[in-house]
Amino acid sequence: MTATDANVIAVDRAIAELRRGRPVLLEADDGNYALALAAEQASPDSFAELCAWAQGTATAVLVLTESRAQALHIKPTGTGVVLLPVSQTTDVGLVQTLADGSTDLSQPLRGPFQRDRRPPHDTETAAVQLAKAARLLPSAVVVQILDQTDIFAAESRFLSVTVAQIKDYETASAQTLRQVAEAPVPLTDAENCRMVAFRPADGGVEHLAIIVGDPDRHSPVLTRLHSECFTGDLLASLKCDCGEQLRGAIALMAEQGAGVLLYLAQEGRGIGLMNKLRAYSLQAEGFDTIEANLRLGFDADERVFRPAAQMLGLLGFSQVRLLTNNPDKVAGLESCGVTVSERVTHSFPANVHNDFYLRTKKDRSGHLL
């Protein structure tokens, strides 16, 4: 096992612990330690247990992203996160609702909030990054562990991961992608088609390549990066245009004789299906798709392009004609070393349910619609 594989697996194990509602021990480069618990998964017992580790000058804090804090009318700090002191007497239900923007309109009278004005520790910022990687809400309860005896005790009780491993996780995970399966799969719109599955070293969710025809490796290949969309691709949801883009891309590739569609495990622009449903609930209250993501504490788009670049490289492609309306996809793929020789327009008519969504992508995200 390579060092990169080991680092990816360490983070994946920490992700599993957070999703189970268990604390994890974080170690920073400067030797500082902290226990972190995903706010969304906190129970009365796990929250009280975590806060009990606070000793001396170390207090427990709820770490929120600045976009989430702004939705709660908490002034940003310029550090990326905001720290709210909590203790064993804090209601764990309040912690969970402060983390979850989809509950804001049902609980409008909260605050004012006391903010810890010190700069965040690396472990606190990393805890939020780890929660994002776990497809949980981007917030965590964190306690710094100062006493060496307590550090030894925590190391014996909790799974540990380093801040450096968390920071490198997305890039490292993409670098460990390997082809694990391939088979011909004739599709309605492209009978001459095969699928190739790629899996990272941590055994995480697979990405897929749908290869239409027999593309020339020496010429730019018609390519689409398609983020999986359970609601649009499988259920034909009218809230987005994803299903039409998926099937339209495959049909166009068949028409032109060849192409590659990368079906990426980045649901909801990288926030995961559960959080996408939370965003949908906010959109039903009148927020647009970007406002909903920000209110939940995410960036407007959390997707990364390294997995796509790695897959293209493993398939033998270095140049693409990119089927997209999103300039960020062009820039993102090129930043990973793939040459985009042409952007090919890929749009479909709006309906009454997705018209606002598509206009938001055009007006606020710069999509070329």
NORQUI-V834858 format. One record per helix or strand. SS is the DSSP state (helix for helix, strand for strand). FROM is the first residue (numbers start at 1). TO is the last residue. If there is no record, write none. Layout:
SS & FROM & TO
SS & FROM & TO
This chain:
helix & 3 & 19
strand & 24 & 27
strand & 33 & 38
helix & 39 & 41
helix & 44 & 51
strand & 60 & 65
helix & 66 & 71
strand & 81 & 86
helix & 92 & 99
helix & 101 & 106
strand & 116 & 116
helix & 122 & 133
strand & 139 & 145
helix & 148 & 157
strand & 160 & 162
helix & 163 & 167
helix & 169 & 175
strand & 178 & 184
strand & 193 & 199
strand & 207 & 213
strand & 221 & 227
helix & 230 & 234
helix & 242 & 256
strand & 258 & 264
helix & 267 & 270
helix & 273 & 284
helix & 289 & 296
helix & 306 & 315
strand & 319 & 323
helix & 327 & 335
strand & 339 & 344
helix & 355 & 365
